[in-house]
């Protein structure tokens, strides 16, 4: 149990997927101007990454590895993720329209979020078992959500400030992300 | 326009006019992650270039055979196959580089530049022009990675491609080769470009198109009018 908690803390804080591994940067920079939208995206990402880690683990352990096809993992994983996102979307639409509306357009976008593929590949490299894979997927996605919601919070606060012309836009977001990264270094002593 | 002109125009387009890193702000994940040293930056740039050129060529060759509805999954499979080939080659011949690039090699699959070029150029243009488009974009990407990584390694570690170049009296700015340094250096470069009034797409990314991850990639919301559309 302790080791599972460590995996979550490690994935969410010490080794934050966005701030120290640079996965999912596109949406991190692009969809972080409002707390509400970034929180919905974070929710969708947690949902998809957790399921994708489980499915990728099962496929890898019971199909790819026994057949000696592990070099096909990249192709298989990306297709599984794309299909999974579609299935999750259809399933939610039928069973839980409220959640479907809340996650809305963010679901289909997750296919191209490299954090999803990154987690699936990292789980294989780290040799996690089924439970550990799912927990590490959840922790990584949690870290993503924390980072993007925090950045959105900062951006909402400074939106109306008087900012020098050349810094406006992307440079400002990048500087905020850099400062957040430095702050997250503080967590590295947790291990 | 004759064939030579198209080739030259495509290459200049990739290096300058539509530079994937500084102008388009695409492929940010590897850009920020692997630019801790010049060797890694160039290695990543060349691997991506290889995948980009071959997948552009193949996608351009089969562009009329693939039905419109399933084109994106088809492109992903083509790209993923070449990424796997690249990964196997690197595991065999460039072991050290492969180890230091790690998971970012298979992640070339989800690099927005590759699917972006497939969708924006290779799916609409003949094979030769598409190949040169891939070469131009690849050189542009490698050049951008080189610039970022040279800056970070030189000032963050005092070395260039692993060789000590700064005098020993120079105290390296450690943070530049650590994770936050990537955001910092890219931020300064884009800021300098803004100050010199070089038009970048960077600001559109930051303004955000609520519906769009900023990639023009598969799964992007079909109702999204694109960044220009939204802005207008």
Interface residues (C-beta under 8 A of the other chain):
Chain A: X19 X20 X21 X22 X23 X24 X25 X26 X27 X29 X30 X31 X32 X33 X34 X37 X71 X72 X73 X74 X75 X78 X79 X82 X85 X105 X108 X109 X110 X111 X112 X113 X114 X117 X118 X121 X122 X125 X165 X166 X167 X168 X169 X170 X171 X172 X173 X174 X175 X177 X178 X179 X180 X181 X182 X185
Chain B: X25 X28 X29 X30 X32 X33 X73 X76 X77 X80 X81 X83 X84 X87 X88 X102 X103 X106 X107 X109 X110 X111 X112 X115 X175 X178 X179 X180 X181 X182 X183 X184 X186 X187 X188 X190 X191 X192 X194 X195 X200 X202 X203 X205 X206 X207 X208 X209 X210 X211 X212 X213 X214 X215 X217 X218 X219 X220 X221
